[in-house]
Amino acid sequence: MSTIFFDSTISDDVRREHLYNGHLFVFSPCPSAIALCDLAREMAEEAFAPLDPREAQHSLPVEDFVAILAKLKPAFIHHPKSKQLIQGILQESGCDLNKTYFDVPRLRTATSDGYLSSGIAYAFHPHRDTWYSAPQCQINWWLPVYEITSENGMAFHPRYWSQPVKNGSRDYNYAQWNKESRKNAAKHIKTDTRKQPHPEEPLELDPQLRLVTKVGGMILFSGAQMHSTVPNTSGYTRFSIDFRTVHFDDAMAQRGAPNIDSACTGTSLGDFLRGSDFCSIQESLVTFYDNKSFTDVPTSQKIAIPH
């Protein structure tokens, strides 16, 4: 059973423990989150001008839509304000910036009525991020850039928090994905042939949980939480931002959500930057995770990783 905490004032240490146990947190917009959404909207509206980005799919050939996103999305990731505003979000959310590491924020799009659901606007099937070489201590942060509805958001499938699912994570390696597949996203317009972990058995997606927040409202959940892109029937393209965090102490101690079905190799830890100064997470920690098949290890068997 999952609990949803709204605007909780508990400490980040306690919050992470709840997230590792399958609970969800929802927060009202904070100043830095609002500013990050403002930045994303400004960039999207400039890129799609004179069209409204949410309605542009109804006026553009899909190839033109993809070409715009192919420039817009990396421009947002690398904008100098993006990392600074994530730093502000973490600080305003009670995180210790010296211990909290984040990856760059990504601008996501989910078009309506099947206009584009592959490649650069990939509609994510039910999955756990931990199938994609994410550490078990990863926390996901998700926030809408424009108003959303139940018909164009994200769904959680809480019954699978403790129920393993046969999946293709055994064939996934993060470094290999970055080398061969991520850079080619814009080439996949009609279909997406990139090899990704999928469920390999039928899933019962109901009951499902859909959370609708204000612009800049944040949903926090474990990287081990089963979630998916809602089939968008709203008539509008959904724009959202997500980024991920790990706490250094949890990564060192191998604390996090239980691993019940992930068999991927490699690690995404090398992407994470320290909240205080944007320095990369230490290489010895990345190497340790990269060289092991991540499974639950009893506390007595945890391996000390040198600083």
N, C-alpha and C positions, 0 to 999 in steps of 0.2 A: 504494500500500500504506500502510495506517495502522498506527501503533504506539500501544499503550496504555501509559501511564506510571502506575505505582501508587506513591502516596506519594513522588513525586519531590522531591528537595531542590534541584534546580537553581533558578537565580534566575528572577524573574518575567520579566525581559527575554528570557532564553533560552526560557522556557516559552511566551511569546507567539509567538515565532518558530516553535516547533514547532506550536502551535495553528493558525497561519496556513498551515502546510504540511499540514494535514489530520489531525494526530495528536490523540489524546484523553488526558486526564488524569483519574485517579480518586484521591480523597483520603479517608482515614479521617475520621470525625467529629472536628471541633475543638470546643472549648468553646462558641464563639459560635454555631456551626451547630446544636449540640445545643439550646442555649437558644432559638434561633429556631424549631426544630421543636417544642419544648415549648410555646412561645407559641401556635403554630398549632394544636396539639392541644387546648390548654386552651380556645381560642376556639371551635374546631369542636365540642368536646364540650358546651360551654355552649349553643351555638346549636342543636344537635340533641337536647339532653337531653329525655327520659331515654334516648334511643336512642344506640347506638354509631354514630358518624358513618359508619363503614365499612359498616354493615349497614342504615342507615336507608332506603336505597332499596327494601328489601324490605317496608317497613311504611308508607311514605308515598306518597300520590298524587304524580305527578311535578310537578304544579304547586306543591304544598307544598314539595317538595324544592328547586325552583328559587327559591321565595320566601326560603327560608332562606339559600341561597347568595348571593342578591342583596344581603343585608345583611352576611353574613359576610365575603365577599371584599373589599369596599372597607374594612370595619372593620379587617381585617388589614393592608391596604396602608397605611392612615393611622394605625395604632397607633404611638404615640411610640417604642416599643421597637424597631420593625422596622428603621428606618434605623440606629439605634445598633448593633444586632446585625449588620447587614450591614457596618458599619464595622469591627466586631470580626473578622468573617470575613476581610475583606480584609487586615487587619493580621496576623492569624494565618497567612495564606497567603502572606506575603512581598511584598505589594503596597505600592507607594509611595502613601500616601494623598494626597499633594499632587499626584500625577500621574494617579491612577486615579479615574475617574468611574463612577458606577453609577446604574441606574434602580431604582425602588422594587420590592421583592420582591412577587411575585404568588403567591397561593395557587391552585393548579390542582386540578381534580377530573376523574377519568375513571371513570365508572360502569361497572358490569359488565353484560354480556349485552344491550347496546343499550337499557338503561333510559332514558338521556339522553346524547346525543352531539352536541348542537347548542347554539348560543347560549352560555350561561354555563358550560357544561361541554363546550365544543367539542372533538371528537376530531380532532386535527390530522392531516390527510392528509400524505403525504410533501412536504416543503417545505424551503426554506432561509429563514432569517430575513432574509437579504439581499433576498429578493423583496418584503419588507415595509418597505422604505426603511431598513433597518439599515445602518450603515456597515460597510465590509469589515473594519474592525479590531475589530468587536464580538466579545466573548467571552461565551458563555452559561454560567451556573452553574445546576446542577439538583440538587436533593436531595429525597429522600423523607421525608415526615412520619411515616408508619407503615411497618412492614416491607412490602417489595414482593417480587414474584416475577417470573419471566420473562413471566408471563401478564398483568401489569397495569402494566408499566413503559413504557419508551421504546425505540425501535429506531433504529439508525443504518444508513445505506445507503451504505457507503464507496465502492462502484464509481462513484458519481456525483460524487465529489469533483472529478474531472478530466473528467467526461463531461457536456457541456451537456444541458439538458432544455428542450424547448419549453414555455413556461409563460405565465401570464397577468399577469406582473408589470408589463407595459407599461401596464396599466390601473389600477395601484395608486398612490395618493398618500397619504402618511401623514396629512397635515393633513386631507384630505377624509375619511379613515377615522375619525379622532377626532371630527370634526364630525358625521358622519352615522350611523356604524355601531357604534362601541364602546359608546356609552351605551345602545344598544337590545338588548344581548346577552340580557338576561333575557326578552325578548319572543319569542325563537326557541326554542320548546320541542320541537315535533315535527320541524321542518325548519329549516335555516339558509339564508336567502335572501340574506344579506349577500355582496356581491361581494368575493371574496378570490382571490389568486393560487393557481392550481392547476396541476399538470402538464397539459399539453395533448397528451401522447403516452403510450402505455402504458409503465409502469415495471416493471422486474424487481426486486422487493423482496428477493429472495434472491440471494446471501447477505446476511444482515443481522446486525447486532451488537446484542445486548441486554446491558446491564450492570446487575447487581443489587448494590446497596450496602446497608450498614447504614443505619438511621435517622440522618439528618444527614450521611451520607457524600456527598461532592460529586463530580459529573461535570462537567468543563469541556470545552467544545468551541467551535469557531469558529461564528459566525453563518452562515457559508457552507456548513456541513456539512448534508447532506441527512439529515433525521430525521423521525420520525412517532410518533404515539401508537399503542401496541400495542393491537389489539382486545382489550378486557378480557374474559377468560373466567374470572377467578379467583373470581367470586362476591362480591367486595368492591370497594367504591369506593376508588380510589387517590387519595390526597391527596399533593401534592408542592408544592414551592416552587421558583420560578426567578427569577433576576434576571440582569442583563447588565452588563458593564463595557466601557469603552473607555479606552485609555491616551492621555493628552493629546498626547504627542509623536508617537504613531503617527497620530492623527487629523490633526494638523498636517501631517505629512509624507506623508499619504495612503498609509501603510503598512498592510498587512493581507493577507487571503486574496485570491487572484485572483478577479476577477469574470468568470465564464464564461457567464452566461446571465441576469443580472438587468437589467431595463430599467425599473424603477419610478422614480418621481420623489418629491421631497421627502426628508426625513430625520427620524429619531427622535432625533437628537442633543440636541434641546432638552429632552428628558426627563432627561438625565443630571446627577447631582449630584456634586460633588467629595467624595472620601472623607474629607478632613480636616475640612471645615466645612459640608458640604451646600450649598455655593453652586452655582448653575447654571453649566454650561459656557458659555464666553464666546459672546456673541451673534454676533460676526463669523464665528466658526467655523461656527455653525449656519446662518447666512445663506449662507456659501460653499457648504456641502453642499446646502442647500435649492435653490439656484439652478443646480445642475449635474446633468446626467444622469451618474450615477456609472459610469464605465468605467475600466479600467486605463490609467494615464498613465505613460509612461516617466519615470524619476527626473529626467532632464534637463528635463522639462517641468512638474515640480511647481510649483505656485503658492504663493508665500509669503503666509501669512495674517497680517495685523497683530495684535499682541497688544492 
